[in-house]
Amino acid sequence: MRIALFASDPDLYSNRRIIEAGQSRGHDMHFVAIKNCYMNITDQNPEIHYRGGEILEPYDAVIPRVRPAITFYASAVLRQFEIQGSYILNGPLSIVKAQDKLRTLQTLCADEIPIPRTGFANSPLDTKDLIKMVGGTPLVIKLLEGTQGTGVVLAETDNAAESVINAFKSLRANILVQEFIQESRGVDLRCFVIGDKVVAAMERRAAKGEFRANIHLGGTGFPVKISTEERKIAVSAAKAVGLKVSGVDLIRAKDGPKVLEVNSSPGLEGVEKATKIDIAGQMIEYIERMVEKRRQKSS
């Protein structure tokens, strides 16, 4: 198969691993830089051009690895790949949903998938009630545009929470205010979902003095055995957002697991090194099955 890895940086661990995994299975792998693509949108012969004037021939499958900052443009190009008949591992609509943290939480809420209590407001005038609504302090304040743990603040007191919330609001930044699960401080679970299965899971532990467990912030990953309930919730969360491949972050609370985030371009390095599982290879195998199913339906 001709498979495109649609991303920004060919040197990232995750991107290199996916290319290697596809090549080892005999596929013709291409790295396609998102910003180098431009489109000829026409009902006669829709095309995707590449910097320098090359016209990209249709791919059997496209694997998107999209950063939040370029979601709008990337989703437009992915729609063009869809028009050309390519199988898209994570479709543009599901990526747009996943990149919007508030929309993701509302989608999970609609499907009755457990999440931490979360508040969202437009005006600083509502700050006091917002804090009360999520159970008071300590609480977590998250920038909607933050990634990999950036833009996430733990406010220990009401005064600190009001100060941070009002500061963000004065900058016209969109934020979520979320209950802080005390019993799981500095620890969460990353479940890697492919199709309808959790293929790998790791426990992430925050660095000393840090409450965020993200690997990029110094957190450490360990293999972990997750419960049947946790598996079910992770798969249901990915399905609700519409993702075929995702990293679902869970937190263990007294009243059961809750979903923190659903990531459309989860990193492979931490979870592969922690679990010793060939996740990149399983992604390629899943694509093989899906493309073969499409071919059988069309024949």
C-alpha positions as CSV (number, residue, x, y, z in Angstrom):
1,M,0.0,0.0,0.0
2,R,0.9,3.6,-0.5
3,I,0.6,5.2,3.0
4,A,1.2,8.9,3.8
5,L,2.2,10.0,7.3
6,F,0.7,13.5,7.4
7,A,2.5,15.5,10.0
8,S,4.9,18.4,10.6
9,D,8.2,17.0,11.8
10,P,9.7,13.8,10.2
11,D,12.3,13.5,13.0
12,L,9.9,13.1,15.9
13,Y,10.1,9.6,17.6
14,S,6.5,8.8,16.9
15,N,6.7,9.7,13.2
16,R,9.9,7.8,12.7
17,R,8.5,4.7,14.3
18,I,5.4,4.8,12.2
19,I,7.4,5.1,9.0
20,E,9.7,2.3,10.1
21,A,6.8,0.0,11.0
22,G,5.1,0.5,7.6
23,Q,8.3,-0.1,5.7
24,S,9.1,-3.2,7.7
25,R,5.7,-4.6,6.5
26,G,6.5,-3.8,2.8
27,H,4.5,-0.6,2.4
28,D,5.5,2.4,0.4
29,M,5.6,5.0,3.1
30,H,5.7,8.8,2.4
31,F,6.2,11.6,4.9
32,V,3.9,14.5,3.8
33,A,4.5,17.8,5.6
34,I,1.1,19.4,6.3
35,K,2.1,23.0,5.5
36,N,3.7,22.0,2.2
37,C,0.3,20.9,0.8
38,Y,-2.1,23.1,-1.1
39,M,-5.3,22.2,-3.0
40,N,-7.1,22.5,-6.3
41,I,-10.7,22.2,-5.2
42,T,-12.8,21.4,-8.2
43,D,-15.6,19.0,-9.1
44,Q,-13.8,17.6,-12.1
45,N,-10.4,16.5,-10.8
46,P,-9.7,17.6,-7.2
47,E,-5.9,17.6,-6.5
48,I,-3.5,18.0,-3.7
49,H,-0.3,19.8,-4.8
50,Y,3.0,19.8,-2.9
51,R,5.6,22.5,-2.5
52,G,7.5,22.7,-5.8
53,G,4.5,21.9,-7.9
54,E,4.3,18.1,-7.5
55,I,0.8,16.7,-7.7
56,L,0.3,14.0,-5.0
57,E,-1.1,10.8,-6.3
58,P,-3.9,9.3,-4.1
59,Y,-2.8,7.3,-1.2
60,D,-4.4,4.1,0.0
61,A,-4.3,5.4,3.6
62,V,-3.3,8.6,5.4
63,I,-2.1,8.7,9.0
64,P,-2.6,12.2,10.5
65,R,-0.4,13.5,13.3
66,V,-1.8,17.0,13.7
67,R,-0.6,19.7,16.2
68,P,-3.4,21.9,17.6
69,A,-2.0,25.1,16.1
70,I,-2.6,23.9,12.5
71,T,-5.8,21.9,13.0
72,F,-7.9,24.1,10.7
73,Y,-5.6,23.8,7.7
74,A,-4.7,20.2,8.3
75,S,-8.4,19.2,8.5
76,A,-9.1,20.9,5.2
77,V,-6.3,18.9,3.5
78,L,-7.5,15.7,5.1
79,R,-11.0,16.3,3.6
80,Q,-9.3,16.6,0.2
81,F,-7.6,13.3,0.8
82,E,-11.0,11.8,1.7
83,I,-12.5,13.2,-1.6
84,Q,-9.7,11.3,-3.4
85,G,-10.7,8.1,-1.8
86,S,-7.9,7.6,0.8
87,Y,-8.6,5.8,4.1
88,I,-8.0,8.4,6.8
89,L,-7.0,6.8,10.1
90,N,-8.4,9.6,12.2
91,G,-10.9,11.7,10.2
92,P,-10.8,15.5,10.1
93,L,-14.0,15.9,12.1
94,S,-12.8,13.6,14.9
95,I,-9.5,15.5,15.1
96,V,-11.3,18.8,15.3
97,K,-13.5,17.5,18.2
98,A,-10.5,16.1,20.1
99,Q,-8.4,19.3,19.7
100,D,-11.3,21.2,21.4
101,K,-11.1,20.2,25.1
102,L,-14.4,21.7,26.0
103,R,-16.2,20.1,23.1
104,T,-14.6,16.7,24.0
105,L,-15.8,17.0,27.6
106,Q,-19.3,17.9,26.4
107,T,-19.3,14.9,24.0
108,L,-18.3,12.6,26.8
109,C,-20.9,14.1,29.1
110,A,-23.6,13.5,26.5
111,D,-22.6,9.8,26.4
112,E,-22.5,9.6,30.2
113,I,-18.8,8.8,30.3
114,P,-17.4,9.9,33.7
115,I,-15.3,13.1,33.8
116,P,-14.2,15.5,36.6
117,R,-16.6,18.2,37.4
118,T,-15.8,21.0,35.0
119,G,-16.8,24.7,34.8
120,F,-16.6,27.1,31.9
121,A,-17.6,30.8,31.9
122,N,-17.2,33.9,29.9
123,S,-17.0,36.6,32.5
124,P,-14.8,37.2,35.6
125,L,-18.0,38.2,37.4
126,D,-18.9,34.5,37.6
127,T,-15.6,33.4,39.2
128,K,-16.8,32.8,42.7
129,D,-19.7,30.7,41.7
130,L,-17.5,28.8,39.1
131,I,-15.1,27.8,41.9
132,K,-18.1,26.7,44.1
133,M,-19.6,24.8,41.2
134,V,-16.7,22.4,40.9
135,G,-16.4,21.7,44.6
136,G,-14.1,24.5,45.7
137,T,-10.4,24.6,46.0
138,P,-7.9,23.0,45.4
139,L,-8.9,23.0,41.7
140,V,-7.2,22.8,38.3
141,I,-7.3,25.6,35.8
142,K,-6.6,24.7,32.1
143,L,-6.1,26.7,29.1
144,L,-8.2,25.3,26.3
145,E,-5.3,25.7,23.8
146,G,-2.7,24.1,26.1
147,T,-1.0,20.8,25.2
148,Q,1.3,18.3,26.9
149,G,0.5,19.8,30.3
150,T,1.3,23.4,29.5
151,G,-1.2,26.0,30.5
152,V,-2.4,23.8,33.5
153,V,-2.3,25.4,36.9
154,L,-3.2,24.0,40.4
155,A,-4.8,26.6,42.6
156,E,-4.7,25.6,46.3
157,T,-6.9,28.4,47.7
158,D,-9.9,30.4,46.7
159,N,-7.8,33.6,46.5
160,A,-5.2,31.9,44.3
161,A,-8.0,30.4,42.1
162,E,-9.7,33.8,41.7
163,S,-6.4,35.5,40.9
164,V,-5.4,33.0,38.2
165,I,-8.9,32.8,36.6
166,N,-9.3,36.6,36.5
167,A,-5.7,37.0,35.1
168,F,-6.5,34.6,32.3
169,K,-9.9,36.2,31.6
170,S,-8.2,39.7,31.4
171,L,-6.1,38.3,28.6
172,R,-9.3,36.9,27.0
173,A,-8.0,33.4,27.2
174,N,-10.5,30.5,27.3
175,I,-10.1,28.3,30.3
176,L,-11.7,25.3,32.0
177,V,-12.0,25.1,35.8
178,Q,-11.9,21.5,37.0
179,E,-12.2,19.7,40.3
180,F,-8.9,18.4,41.6
181,I,-8.9,14.7,42.4
182,Q,-6.9,14.7,45.6
183,E,-6.4,11.0,45.9
184,S,-4.6,10.6,42.5
185,R,-2.3,13.6,42.9
186,G,0.6,13.4,40.4
187,V,-0.6,10.1,38.9
188,D,-2.7,9.3,35.8
189,L,-3.2,6.6,33.2
190,R,-2.5,6.8,29.5
191,C,-4.5,4.2,27.6
192,F,-3.6,3.7,23.9
193,V,-6.7,2.8,22.0
194,I,-6.6,1.3,18.5
195,G,-10.0,0.4,17.0
196,D,-12.1,-1.1,19.8
197,K,-9.2,-2.2,22.0
198,V,-6.8,-0.8,24.6
199,V,-3.5,-2.1,23.1
200,A,-1.2,-0.6,25.8
201,A,-1.5,1.2,29.1
202,M,1.0,3.0,31.3
203,E,0.8,4.8,34.6
204,R,2.4,8.2,34.5
205,R,3.9,9.6,37.7
206,A,4.8,13.3,38.0
207,A,8.2,14.5,38.8
208,K,8.9,15.5,42.4
209,G,7.1,18.7,43.3
210,E,4.9,18.5,40.2
211,F,1.2,17.6,40.0
212,R,1.1,17.1,36.2
213,A,2.2,13.6,35.2
214,N,3.0,14.4,31.5
215,I,6.1,12.7,30.2
216,H,7.1,16.0,28.5
217,L,7.2,17.7,31.9
218,G,9.5,15.1,33.5
219,G,6.9,12.5,34.4
220,T,7.8,8.8,34.3
221,G,5.9,6.0,32.7
222,F,5.4,2.5,34.0
223,P,3.5,-0.5,32.6
224,V,0.2,-0.9,34.5
225,K,-2.7,-3.4,34.6
226,I,-5.9,-1.6,34.1
227,S,-9.4,-2.8,35.1
228,T,-12.2,-4.0,32.8
229,E,-14.1,-0.8,33.7
230,E,-11.1,1.4,32.8
231,R,-10.7,-0.4,29.4
232,K,-14.4,0.0,28.7
233,I,-14.3,3.7,29.6
234,A,-11.2,4.4,27.4
235,V,-12.7,2.6,24.4
236,S,-16.0,4.4,24.9
237,A,-14.3,7.8,25.1
238,A,-12.4,7.2,21.9
239,K,-15.5,6.0,20.1
240,A,-17.6,9.0,21.4
241,V,-15.1,11.5,19.8
242,G,-14.8,9.3,16.7
243,L,-11.1,8.4,16.9
244,K,-9.7,5.1,15.6
245,V,-6.4,5.7,17.3
246,S,-6.2,7.8,20.5
247,G,-4.5,8.3,23.8
248,V,-7.1,8.4,26.5
249,D,-6.0,9.9,29.8
250,L,-7.8,8.5,32.9
251,I,-7.6,9.4,36.5
252,R,-8.5,7.1,39.4
253,A,-10.9,8.7,41.7
254,K,-12.6,7.4,44.8
255,D,-15.9,7.0,42.9
256,G,-14.2,5.3,39.9
257,P,-12.1,6.2,36.8
258,K,-12.7,9.5,35.1
259,V,-11.5,10.7,31.6
260,L,-9.2,13.7,31.6
261,E,-8.5,14.0,27.9
262,V,-8.8,12.2,24.6
263,N,-5.8,12.8,22.3
264,S,-5.9,12.4,18.5
265,S,-2.1,12.3,18.0
266,P,-0.8,10.5,21.1
267,G,2.9,10.2,21.5
268,L,4.4,6.7,21.1
269,E,7.8,7.1,22.8
270,G,6.7,7.0,26.5
271,V,4.2,4.2,26.2
272,E,6.3,2.0,23.8
273,K,9.4,2.3,26.1
274,A,7.3,1.7,29.3
275,T,5.3,-1.3,27.9
276,K,7.8,-2.7,25.3
277,I,4.8,-3.0,23.0
278,D,5.1,-2.3,19.2
279,I,2.3,0.2,19.0
280,A,3.4,1.6,15.7
281,G,3.3,-1.9,14.2
282,Q,-0.3,-2.4,15.6
283,M,-1.3,0.9,14.0
284,I,-0.1,-0.3,10.6
285,E,-1.8,-3.7,11.0
286,Y,-5.1,-1.9,11.9
287,I,-4.8,0.2,8.7
288,E,-4.2,-3.0,6.7
289,R,-7.4,-4.5,8.0
290,M,-9.5,-1.4,7.4
291,V,-8.3,-0.9,3.9
292,E,-8.9,-4.5,3.0
293,K,-12.4,-4.2,4.4
294,R,-13.1,-1.2,2.2
295,R,-11.8,-3.1,-0.9
296,Q,-14.0,-6.0,-0.2
297,K,-17.1,-3.8,0.2
298,S,-16.3,-2.0,-3.1
299,S,-15.6,-5.2,-5.1
